[in-house]
Amino acid sequence: MSIFSASVFDATVVYNGQELFKGRGAAEGWAAKVAKEIEAPVTVEKIGTGWALRGQVDGVDVTWGIYGQRLKRIEAA
């Protein structure tokens, strides 16, 4: 379980118990930041009523949502 330390401070929604980005634009902005940090492509994906980040870390598919104003790995819905 990884948590990025920078505060998100964007509008969020809760879908199936997962906190996600409310808007695609905010998710895309964070996808670019995470991609730079992990040096791998990161995309955004619509999950229910919100947006999550998707990428690969060490060859493993990862989905990130939000937890307490931080990015956190979540189980993809």
NORJO-V583683 format. One line per field, one symbol per residue. ss: DSSP state (h for helix, s for strand, l for the rest). phi: phi as a letter, one per 20 degrees, with the letter a starting at -180 (. if undefined). burial: 1 if it has 9 or more other ideal C-beta (glycine too) atoms within 8 Angstrom, else 0. A space follows every 50 residues. Layout:
BEGIN
ss = ???
phi = ???
burial = ???
END
This chain:
BEGIN
ss = llsllllllllssssllssssllhhhhhhhhhhhhhhhlllsssssslls sssssssllssssssssllssssslll
phi = .dcfefffldfccdclmdecffdfffffffffffgffelbfcddcfcldc ccecacclmdfcddccblmcebfceff
burial = 00010001010110100111111101110111111001000101101001 111111100001111110011101010
END
